[in-house]
Amino acid sequence: MDVNIPEVVEEIRTLFERYEKALIDKDVDVLDVTFWNSPHTIRYAVHENGYGFEEIHAHRVRRPPGPGIKLAHRRLVITTLGRDFATVNLEFDMRGRATTGRQSQTWVRFPGLGWKVVSAHVSVTEASPAY
C-alpha cells in the first residue's frame, strides 16, 4: 500500500481547508457534504457528541457563526494510505485560552460519493506543551 501519494495528500488538504473555512463561515451545506451521511458517522467535539449524521447536522445548525475555538494552526499532519483512506490531525492554539487543541478526522473515499469524514474528534489539552 502506498503511503502519502502526493496528489491524494493534496486532495485531502484542499478538502480539509474547505471544511475549516466552512466552520468560520457557518456554511452548513459544505459542512454537511464533508461528512458521510450515515448513522455510523461520529463527531466528538469539545462541548458535544454527535452520533450519526442527523445529530451532527443538528449541532451544525445550532452553532453560531464565527471563528470558534481555533486561533491558529500549529501543526497539520495528513497521512494517506492508498488512494481511498486518510487521516488528518491538527494541533492548534486556542482562542482566549493557554491550552492546545487537537483535531482528528478519518476520511474515506466512497465509490460514487467521493471523500467523506467518517469520524472526527476535537479535544483540549490541560496545559500547552513547551516547544
N, C-alpha and C positions, 0 to 999 in steps of 0.2 A: 504494500500500500504506500502510495506516495504521500509524503508529509509536506505541507506548505507549498503546494503548487502556486507559483506567483499569481497567475490570473484568478485563481479561486480565492486566495487571500484578498486580492483587490476587490472582488465581488462582495465578499463579506464586509470588508472595511467600508465600502460605499453604502451598503445596506445599514450597517451599524451607525454611520454618521447621519444617514437619513432618519433613522429612529431617534437619535439624540436630538436632532433639530425638531422633530415632531413632538418630543416631550416638552420642549420650551414653548413651541407654538400652540400646543394642545391640539394638534392635528389628529383627531381621533381616527379618521379614515386611514392615515398612514400607520398609526399605532396598531390598529386592528389588523391591517393587511400584513403586518410584520409577524404576527403570532399565528400559529396553527389554530384554525377554527375547530377545536376538538375539546371534548370533556376531559381529555387526558393532559391537556396543557396546564402547566403550573407556573405561577409567578409569585415569588415571595418578595415583598418589599419591606421597608423599614417599619411601616405602620399598617400593613395589610397582608393578607394571604389570599391569593386568587387561585381557586381550584376550578379549572375548566375555563374555556374561552368566555362564556357568558359572565362569570364573576369578574374576570379580568376586564372585560369591556365595561361593566358597570363601574368599576373603580376608575377607569379612564374618564368616563363621562363626569363623575363627581369631582375629579381632581381639578383644582384651579389652574389656569394657565400661568406660565412664568418659568423661571429658571430652575425651580425646585431646589434640591439639596446640593447639587454639584456646583462647585465654584470653578474648579479647573481639573482637567485630566492630568494625572500624574504618570501613569503607566498603562499602556494598552497592549495586550498580548492576544493575537489571533493565531489559532492553530487549526489547520485544516488537515483532515485525514481522508485522502482520496478526493473525489470531486463532489461528494454529497453529504459530508459531515464536517461540522466546525464548532469550535468553542471560541468565545470572546470573553476575556477577563480584563476588567478595567479597575484600576486603583485611582481614586480621585480625592482631591481636597474638598472638604465640606464647607458649604456656605455658613458662616457665622459660628462655626464650631472648630475646636482644635483637635479634631479627630479625623481619621481617614475612613473614607467609604470604599466599599468594594462592590463590584457588579459582575455577575457572570451570566452568560447566555449559552445555551446549546442550540445550534442551528442544524436543520436537516433539509436537504433538497428533495422535495417530493415530486414524483412524475406528475406533470400537468399543473402543479401548483407553484413550483419554484421553491426558493429558500424560505423557511419559516422557523421562528423560535418555538421550540417545544418545551423549554424550561428556562426560567430566569430567576435570579436571586440577587437581592441587594442587602448588604449588611454594613454595619459600622463597627470599627474597632474601638476599644476602650480608650486608647490614647495613641497619638500619632507616633509611629516608629521613628527613630533617629536615623536619618540618611546622611 
